[in-house]
């Protein structure tokens, strides 16, 4: 268990970093976001509102990866069959491998109710879909594409991505592709003529599976921390953050794999035996690709690289949720308006009441949700930073000054990512904004 020290046994001189207050807060076991009752209330509430659509996201991502696979016209890929609605979460329910949430292992009741009625009332699922009165899987797919596009993150620790280019993966994928199209001579001929085309689609399906397995864990983590808050057992931001840190370590080794089911037969494209794990092959690449990088938001950002309006290198991309301006422009990218729309349906009553007293009340509620979500993701990022420090460096109350200096250098290097002047990164980052309640 991660403990928050009361006071380090050895003190260092004050940090000279421009975000020294944040550095000291991290050194004391806190998060980048200040520990206030208002911040705690917002992040817990938005995590709960995020977890409910996430319960759909992970199920549908696995359904697409395992069943839809290479369907060239996947019109119904967002129509979850009952099998995947009943699919038991490995971290919730009575049959869980490791029970994180005390609730059900099948689809969340609030999600099921929304899927049946939506905002418009009970009607066939096709009408809900066409009316866009549904969970917006486009957001989940945008996250998946960010991970796919920013390949190679944390290599060589992350071995999932290099495996996608290995001969073994290509052979496994080729078997699955040929089995999937065995009754379609035209597609088989197309695969023979252009083998890289379907192989690249298969790699994308592997990332569908990767992200689905990642979110399968995060949904029950957020459900449980929300329940603990409601029960009065989570009372501070560091406690909420440390719940995430402990959850990260508890399930760090869960397998990441990709299986495809064709005519009742299982094809192991990425077998569990490869030993790919949740922390290194899913969680860390996800945070880097989605929280920090993603891609320039179409319609609000020029793609003129020659004029240095976007970075030359992908490692310098800074269009993720930690940098985003929260304007509801109605797309799946950054800002993630479709996610805000999904979370709107599942806001706890106390957060709805809070929003009614702020800004323009319900008239700008998507903006308010976006800002709250950004605050909460700075807390999640803090949990990742603290987890990395725990795994790679030293305890926060280590008596050795050299060890404390190493911890400080690590924290400062992480915060430096929000201070770089290139491409306006320091102006885009919202670390300074989230330090006050005025950012809304």
C-alpha positions in Angstrom: 0.0 0.0 0.0 1.2 3.5 -0.8 1.5 5.6 2.3 1.4 9.4 2.5 4.1 10.5 4.8 3.3 13.2 7.4 6.7 14.8 7.0 10.0 13.6 5.4 12.6 12.7 8.0 15.2 14.7 5.9 14.3 18.1 4.4 15.7 19.5 1.2 16.1 23.2 0.4 13.0 24.6 -1.2 12.7 23.9 -4.9 13.5 26.7 -7.3 11.2 25.3 -10.0 8.6 27.7 -11.3 6.0 25.2 -10.0 7.8 24.7 -6.7 4.5 24.5 -4.8 3.4 21.6 -7.0 6.8 19.9 -6.6 6.6 20.2 -2.8 3.0 18.9 -2.9 4.2 15.8 -4.8 7.1 15.3 -2.4 4.6 15.3 0.4 2.5 12.6 -1.2 0.0 14.8 -2.9 -1.2 15.4 -6.4 -0.7 18.2 -9.0 -4.2 19.4 -8.1 -4.6 21.1 -4.7 -6.2 19.2 -1.9 -9.6 21.0 -1.4 -13.0 19.6 -0.7 -14.3 21.1 -3.9 -11.6 19.5 -6.0 -12.2 16.2 -4.3 -15.9 16.4 -4.9 -15.4 17.2 -8.6 -12.8 14.6 -9.4 -14.7 11.8 -7.6 -18.0 12.7 -9.3 -16.5 12.9 -12.8 -14.7 9.6 -12.3 -18.1 8.0 -11.6 -19.7 9.7 -14.6 -16.7 8.5 -16.7 -16.9 5.0 -15.5 -20.4 4.3 -16.6 -19.8 5.0 -20.4 -16.4 3.4 -19.9 -18.2 0.2 -19.0 -19.6 0.3 -22.6 -16.3 1.4 -24.1 -14.3 -1.6 -22.9 -17.0 -4.1 -23.8 -17.5 -2.7 -27.3 -13.7 -2.4 -27.9 -13.3 -6.1 -27.2 -16.4 -7.0 -29.3 -14.9 -5.1 -32.3 -11.4 -6.7 -31.8 -12.7 -10.2 -31.2 -15.9 -10.5 -33.4 -16.2 -7.6 -35.9 -12.5 -7.8 -36.7 -12.0 -7.1 -40.4 -15.6 -6.6 -41.5 -15.3 -4.1 -44.3 -18.8 -2.6 -43.6 -19.1 -2.7 -39.8 -22.4 -0.9 -39.7 -23.4 -2.5 -36.4 -20.2 -2.5 -34.5 -21.7 -0.3 -31.8 -24.6 -2.7 -31.3 -23.4 -4.8 -28.4 -24.8 -8.3 -28.4 -26.1 -9.7 -25.1 -23.0 -11.9 -24.7 -20.9 -8.8 -24.2 -23.4 -7.0 -22.1 -23.3 -10.1 -19.8 -19.5 -10.4 -20.0 -18.1 -10.5 -16.5 -15.6 -7.9 -15.6 -12.5 -9.6 -14.2 -12.3 -6.9 -11.4 -16.0 -6.7 -10.3 -18.7 -9.1 -9.4 -18.7 -12.4 -7.4 -16.6 -14.2 -9.9 -13.8 -11.6 -10.2 -10.2 -12.6 -10.5 -9.4 -9.7 -8.1 -12.5 -7.8 -6.8 -11.8 -4.1 -6.9 -15.4 -2.9 -7.1 -18.1 -4.5 -4.9 -20.7 -4.1 -7.6 -21.9 -6.3 -10.5 -19.5 -7.8 -13.0 -22.0 -7.5 -15.9 -23.0 -4.2 -17.5 -23.7 -1.3 -15.1 -27.4 -0.8 -14.3 -27.3 2.9 -15.1 -25.7 2.2 -18.5 -28.3 -0.5 -19.3 -31.1 2.0 -18.4 -29.6 4.6 -20.6 -29.2 2.2 -23.5 -32.9 1.3 -23.3 -34.3 4.8 -23.0 -31.6 7.4 -23.9 -32.7 11.0 -23.8 -35.6 10.5 -26.2 -37.4 7.5 -24.7 -37.7 3.8 -25.3 -37.4 2.9 -29.0 -35.4 0.4 -31.2 -31.7 0.6 -30.9 -31.3 1.6 -34.5 -33.3 4.7 -34.0 -31.3 5.7 -30.9 -28.2 5.1 -33.0 -29.3 7.2 -36.0 -30.5 10.0 -33.7 -27.1 9.8 -32.0 -28.9 9.2 -28.7 -26.3 6.7 -27.5 -22.9 6.2 -26.0 -20.4 7.8 -28.3 -17.9 5.1 -29.2 -16.2 7.5 -31.6 -14.4 9.0 -28.6 -13.0 5.5 -27.5 -11.9 4.9 -31.1 -10.1 8.3 -31.2 -8.2 7.2 -28.1 -7.3 3.9 -29.7 -6.1 5.7 -32.9 -3.9 8.0 -30.7 -2.2 4.9 -29.2 -1.8 3.3 -32.7 -0.4 6.5 -34.2 2.1 7.1 -31.4 3.5 3.7 -31.6 6.8 2.8 -29.9 6.1 4.5 -26.6 8.2 3.2 -23.6 10.0 0.7 -25.8 11.9 -1.5 -24.8 10.0 -1.7 -21.5 6.8 -1.9 -23.7 7.2 -5.0 -25.8 3.6 -5.0 -27.2 4.4 -2.6 -30.0 7.6 -4.2 -31.3 5.7 -7.5 -31.3 3.2 -6.1 -33.9 6.1 -6.0 -36.4 7.5 -9.4 -35.6 7.3 -12.4 -37.9 5.4 -14.3 -35.3 2.7 -11.7 -35.1 2.5 -11.5 -38.9 2.0 -15.3 -39.1 -0.7 -15.3 -36.4 -2.5 -12.4 -38.1 -2.2 -14.0 -41.5 -3.9 -17.2 -40.2 -6.7 -15.1 -38.8 -7.1 -13.0 -41.9 -7.3 -16.1 -44.1 -9.8 -17.7 -41.8 -12.0 -14.6 -41.7 -12.2 -14.3 -45.5 -12.1 -18.0 -46.3 -15.6 -17.7 -47.9 -14.7 -14.6 -49.8 -12.3 -15.2 -52.7 -12.2 -11.6 -53.7 -11.0 -10.5 -50.2 -8.5 -13.4 -50.1 -7.1 -12.2 -53.5 -6.9 -8.7 -52.2 -5.0 -9.9 -49.2 -2.6 -11.8 -51.4 -2.0 -8.8 -53.6 -1.8 -6.3 -50.8 -0.8 -8.2 -47.6 0.2 -5.1 -45.6 -3.3 -3.6 -46.0 -5.1 -6.2 -43.8 -2.1 -6.7 -41.6 -2.3 -3.0 -40.6 -6.0 -3.3 -40.0 -5.2 -6.3 -37.8 -2.7 -4.2 -35.8 -5.5 -1.7 -35.3 -7.7 -4.4 -34.0 -4.9 -5.4 -31.5 -5.0 -1.8 -30.2 -8.8 -2.1 -29.8 -8.2 -5.1 -27.6 -5.3 -3.4 -25.7 -7.5 -0.3 -24.9 -10.5 -2.5 -24.0 -8.5 -4.5 -21.5 -7.1 -1.3 -20.1 -10.5 0.2 -19.5 -11.9 -3.0 -18.1 -9.7 -2.3 -15.1 -10.3 1.4 -14.8 -14.1 1.2 -14.8 -14.3 -0.8 -11.5 -11.5 1.3 -10.0 -13.5 4.5 -10.5 -16.8 2.9 -9.4 -15.2 1.7 -6.1 -13.5 5.0 -5.3 -16.8 6.8 -5.9 -18.6 4.4 -3.5 -15.9 4.9 -0.9 -16.3 8.7 -1.2 -20.1 8.3 -0.7 -19.4 6.2 2.4 -17.1 8.9 3.8 -14.0 6.7 3.5 -12.2 8.9 0.9 -11.8 12.4 2.4 -8.8 14.0 0.6 -7.4 14.3 -2.9 -4.2 12.3 -1.9 -6.4 9.5 -0.6 -8.2 9.4 -3.9 -5.0 9.5 -5.8 -3.4 6.8 -3.7 -6.4 4.5 -4.2 -5.5 4.7 -7.9 -1.8 4.1 -7.2 -2.6 1.0 -5.2 -5.0 -0.1 -7.9 -2.2 0.3 -10.5 0.1 -2.0 -8.5 -2.6 -4.5 -7.7 -3.4 -5.2 -11.4 -0.1 -4.2 -13.0 0.6 -7.7 -14.2 -2.9 -8.5 -15.8 -2.3 -9.9 -19.3 -2.7 -7.9 -22.5 -3.6 -10.1 -25.5 -5.7 -10.2 -28.6 -7.9 -13.2 -29.5 -10.3 -13.4 -32.5 -13.2 -15.7 -32.7 -14.2 -16.9 -36.2 -16.9 -19.5 -36.7 -16.5 -20.7 -33.1 -12.8 -21.1 -33.3 -10.3 -19.0 -31.3 -7.3 -17.5 -33.1 -4.6 -16.2 -30.8 -3.1 -13.2 -32.6 -1.4 -12.0 -29.4 -1.3 -14.9 -27.0 -1.4 -14.4 -23.2 1.7 -16.5 -23.1 3.7 -13.5 -24.5 3.5 -12.0 -21.0 2.5 -8.5 -22.0 1.2 -6.6 -19.0 -1.4 -4.0 -18.2 1.0 -1.4 -16.7 3.8 -1.4 -19.3 2.0 -2.4 -22.5 -1.3 -0.6 -21.9 -1.5 2.0 -19.1 1.8 3.9 -19.7 1.3 4.1 -23.5 -2.3 5.2 -23.0 -1.4 8.0 -20.6 1.4 9.2 -22.9 -0.6 9.0 -26.1 -4.0 10.3 -24.8 -3.2 12.6 -21.9 -0.2 14.3 -23.4 0.1 13.8 -27.2 -3.0 12.8 -29.3 -3.0 14.9 -32.4 -3.8 18.5 -33.6 -7.5 19.0 -33.4 -9.0 19.3 -36.9 -10.9 22.5 -37.4 -9.1 24.5 -34.6 -5.5 24.0 -35.5 -3.5 24.5 -38.7 -1.5 21.5 -39.9 1.1 23.7 -41.5 4.3 22.0 -40.2 6.5 24.1 -42.4 5.4 27.2 -40.5 6.1 25.3 -37.2 2.4 25.4 -36.3 2.7 21.7 -35.4 5.8 20.0 -34.0 8.2 18.3 -36.3 8.5 15.3 -33.9 5.6 13.3 -32.5 7.3 13.3 -29.1 6.6 17.0 -28.9 2.9 16.7 -29.6 0.9 18.4 -26.8 -2.8 18.1 -27.8 -4.0 15.8 -25.1 -6.5 16.4 -22.3 -3.8 18.0 -20.1 -3.3 20.8 -22.7 -6.8 21.1 -24.1 -9.0 24.2 -24.3 -12.5 23.1 -23.3 -14.8 24.3 -26.0 -17.7 22.0 -27.0 -17.3 21.8 -30.7 -19.0 18.5 -31.1 -16.3 16.0 -32.2 -14.5 13.0 -30.9 -11.0 14.5 -30.7 -9.6 17.1 -28.4 -11.5 18.7 -26.8 -13.4 15.4 -26.2 -16.9 16.8 -26.5 -18.5 13.4 -27.2 -17.1 12.1 -23.9 -18.5 15.2 -22.1 -21.9 14.4 -23.7 -21.6 10.8 -22.5 -20.7 11.8 -19.0 -23.6 14.3 -18.9 -26.0 11.4 -18.6 -24.4 9.9 -15.5 -23.4 12.9 -13.3 -24.0 12.4 -9.6 -26.8 14.7 -8.3 -24.3 16.7 -6.1 -22.2 17.6 -9.1 -25.3 18.7 -11.1 -26.3 21.0 -8.2 -22.7 22.3 -8.1 -22.8 23.2 -11.8 -26.2 24.9 -11.5 -24.6 27.5 -9.1 -21.7 28.3 -11.4 -21.1 30.1 -14.7 -24.2 29.9 -16.8 -25.7 27.0 -15.0 -26.9 24.2 -17.3 -26.4 26.4 -20.4 -22.7 25.7 -20.4 -22.6 22.4 -18.6 -20.5 20.6 -21.3 -17.8 23.3 -20.7 -18.0 22.7 -17.0 -17.8 19.0 -17.4 -14.8 19.4 -19.6 -12.9 21.5 -17.1 -13.8 19.1 -14.3 -12.6 16.2 -16.3 -9.3 18.0 -17.0 -8.8 18.5 -13.3 -9.5 14.9 -12.6 -7.1 13.7 -15.3 -4.3 15.8 -13.7 -5.0 13.8 -10.6 -4.9 10.5 -12.5 -1.6 11.7 -14.1 -0.3 12.4 -10.6 -1.1 8.9 -9.6 0.9 7.6 -12.6 3.8 9.9 -11.7 3.7 8.7 -8.0 3.5 5.1 -9.2 6.5 5.5 -11.4 8.4 7.1 -8.6 7.5 4.2 -6.3 8.6 1.7 -8.9 11.8 3.4 -10.0 13.1 5.6 -7.2 12.8 6.0 -3.5 10.2 6.4 -0.7 9.0 9.9 0.0 10.2 9.7 3.6 13.6 8.2 2.7 16.2 9.6 5.2 19.0 9.6 2.5 19.3 13.2 1.1 20.7 11.8 -2.2 17.6 9.7 -2.6 15.3 12.7 -1.9 17.3 14.7 -4.5 16.7 11.9 -7.0 13.0 12.0 -6.2 12.9 15.8 -6.7 14.8 15.6 -10.0 12.2 13.1 -11.2 9.2 15.2 -10.1 10.8 18.3 -11.7 11.4 16.5 -14.9 7.8 15.5 -15.1 6.5 19.0 -14.4 9.0 20.4 -16.9 6.8 18.9 -19.6 4.2 21.6 -18.9 6.8 24.4 -19.0 8.4 24.0 -22.4 8.1 27.2 -24.6 8.3 25.3 -27.9 5.1 25.5 -30.0 3.4 27.3 -27.1 3.4 24.2 -24.8 3.6 26.2 -21.6 0.6 28.3 -22.6 -1.4 25.3 -23.7 -0.8 23.3 -20.5 -3.4 23.8 -17.9 -1.3 23.0 -14.8 -1.3 26.6 -13.7 -5.1 27.0 -14.3 -6.1 24.0 -12.1 -4.3 25.5 -9.1 -7.3 27.7 -8.4 -11.1 27.3 -8.3 -11.5 30.2 -10.7 -10.7 28.0 -13.7 -14.1 27.0 -14.8 
